[in-house]
Amino acid sequence: GLKMGQDYYDDLQAKYTHKKDLFLKGLDDLKIAHTDPQGAYFVLADIGPYMRKGESDVDFCLEMAEKVGVACVPGTSFFNENVNHIVRVHFAKKDETLYEALERLSHLKEKMG
């Protein structure tokens, strides 16, 4: 990697910035609150409004994968604090995959209710 020219890194940054912007705009359009990552290829999303009372983020993630078809990682995997309403979603995917995930997430409330 140290022998790669600057063009390689510029292209890589542009590629991942595009993916991030595409996915975050989609989450914004769906009114799903999220972080704006500054160097990672995942976003932390707030699933609190979609959870049932007393439901764990682990159970939510399992059910969402099954019913909605979008996989995410429970936030409790990353936090020492008692945070149960955050999930981690990876966006380093093909545009088509991101569009499909956003389409599926558009049905989150009805499928998880």
Phi and psi in degrees as a GROMACS rama.xvg file:
@    title "Ramachandran Plot"
@    xaxis  label "Phi"
@    yaxis  label "Psi"
@TYPE xy
-70.6557  -18.6931  LEU-2
-93.828  -2.11108  LYS-3
-72.1138  143.788  MET-4
-75.7685  165.365  GLY-5
-60.4113  -31.6791  GLN-6
-57.2611  -38.6089  ASP-7
-59.0272  -47.8413  TYR-8
-70.9661  -35.1334  TYR-9
-63.8079  -43.6327  ASP-10
-64.4486  -41.7434  ASP-11
-62.6867  -43.9605  LEU-12
-63.3205  -43.2173  GLN-13
-62.6094  -41.2523  ALA-14
-61.5517  -48.8887  LYS-15
-75.3975  -29.8491  TYR-16
-64.7162  -41.0078  THR-17
-60.135  -47.5476  HIS-18
-61.7077  -44.1412  LYS-19
-61.622  -48.7297  LYS-20
-61.5217  -41.9764  ASP-21
-60.5194  -48.8432  LEU-22
-70.0203  -42.4649  PHE-23
-66.6851  -37.3694  LEU-24
-63.0581  -40.8847  LYS-25
-62.4477  -43.0392  GLY-26
-64.5973  -39.6397  LEU-27
-60.1847  -45.8422  ASP-28
-60.5472  -32.9001  ASP-29
-86.3175  -2.87726  LEU-30
63.3277  35.8545  LYS-31
-99.3794  113.544  ILE-32
-64.9538  143.543  ALA-33
-158.935  167.451  HIS-34
-83.8158  166.213  THR-35
-115.634  93.6563  ASP-36
-62.8675  143.476  PRO-37
-104.442  -3.2007  GLN-38
-168.601  4.08229  GLY-39
-106.936  166.706  ALA-40
-111.596  35.5331  TYR-41
-143.37  160.051  PHE-42
-125.829  146.86  VAL-43
-96.9003  122.46  LEU-44
-114.623  144.365  ALA-45
-90.7049  111.373  ASP-46
-99.9404  3.99372  ILE-47
-47.6047  -46.49  GLY-48
-64.313  -14.5679  PRO-49
-105.031  -5.32196  TYR-50
-87.3839  148.664  MET-51
-82.7743  153.078  ARG-52
-56.346  128.738  LYS-53
81.9394  -3.75326  GLY-54
-73.7687  139.763  GLU-55
-86.3507  157.188  SER-56
-66.305  -29.7441  ASP-57
-64.1578  -48.657  VAL-58
-61.874  -40.726  ASP-59
-60.3949  -46.8246  PHE-60
-62.5947  -41.4166  CYS-61
-62.8887  -45.4674  LEU-62
-67.8676  -38.8222  GLU-63
-64.17  -41.3  MET-64
-60.4112  -41.1264  ALA-65
-73.018  -47.7123  GLU-66
-88.2368  -33.7927  LYS-67
-101.48  -29.611  VAL-68
85.3283  23.0964  GLY-69
-126.467  127.851  VAL-70
-97.0301  144.421  ALA-71
-147.56  170.142  CYS-72
-111.128  131.949  VAL-73
-59.8996  137.817  PRO-74
-62.6265  -28.3687  GLY-75
-62.7768  -15.0202  THR-76
-69.3687  -17.7358  SER-77
-117.969  -17.0707  PHE-78
-110.421  140.411  PHE-79
-80.7635  -30.0513  ASN-80
-69.0537  162.493  GLU-81
-80.7274  73.7049  ASN-82
-110.142  116.302  VAL-83
-119.73  1.79719  ASN-84
-118.327  17.1133  HIS-85
-119.065  137.556  ILE-86
-127.314  156.322  VAL-87
-105.986  126.524  ARG-88
-122.976  129.832  VAL-89
-85.7365  133.313  HIS-90
-121.061  13.4084  PHE-91
-85.8308  66.7461  ALA-92
-130.439  169.94  LYS-93
-62.3473  150.861  LYS-94
-53.0438  -43.2586  ASP-95
-59.7866  -38.9188  GLU-96
-67.6494  -41.0135  THR-97
-65.0707  -42.9059  LEU-98
-61.8223  -41.3903  TYR-99
-65.2911  -42.126  GLU-100
-61.5558  -42.9908  ALA-101
-65.3585  -39.0479  LEU-102
-60.5475  -45.058  GLU-103
-65.3261  -40.6767  ARG-104
-65.7119  -22.7017  LEU-105
-64.8947  -16.9871  SER-106
-105.434  13.836  HIS-107
-56.9879  -50.1858  LEU-108
-62.0803  -46.1265  LYS-109
-69.4925  -35.1627  GLU-110
-82.5664  -22.7218  LYS-111
-99.4499  -2.08015  MET-112
